[in-house]
Amino acid sequence: MTGTSNTAIISQPNLAERFGVARAPSLIRDWETEAKPKSLVKMTREVGAHLRSYRDLAQNDLFWNVSQCSSFIWAMGENGEVFVAFEEIVVEPDGDALGLKEGYPRRRGYPTHPADEKKLGHPTLIGNGHARIAGELFLDVAEEKLHWFVNCGSGRYCRDVRPNGDQSKAIHEFFMELIDDAVRFDDPFR
């Protein structure tokens, strides 16, 4: 990592080797062309600390189940910056002449939700541009505690060109460095 202590840009000459060649998404849906998740942030050390605090808070009975109902999606752009947001669904306000769209958190594990067909995917994190690697970040139970899990499960960027083992390990280490070393890797394609 380079830059200030709060910046999470990976600036190394071997970005392509470590995280993959930047590529266009395999698909951009009509409703995604001008949409941007409301929760979109650049992954920094400060955001990592917030995610760690969120997990710690979710260990409480009051938040235990709710914390597992949504997922975050993330994508690394061409320059090594990683962006993250709740996986959101798009809601288009009636009568909006400008066609502005806003996203709202999508419930994880409920594929029959009527709005699921209009989710904001990984391309919306980086302006529908090229990504090196992308996936999901979510809380789930392991050993009777909540842990962060990260994967490279983007259907738009990683299904056709799957990251190799070293690239998956590199992104896992990236999230461990920014959140904590308890982040676990989940391989959605095995």
Disulfide bonds with the S-S distance in Angstrom:
none
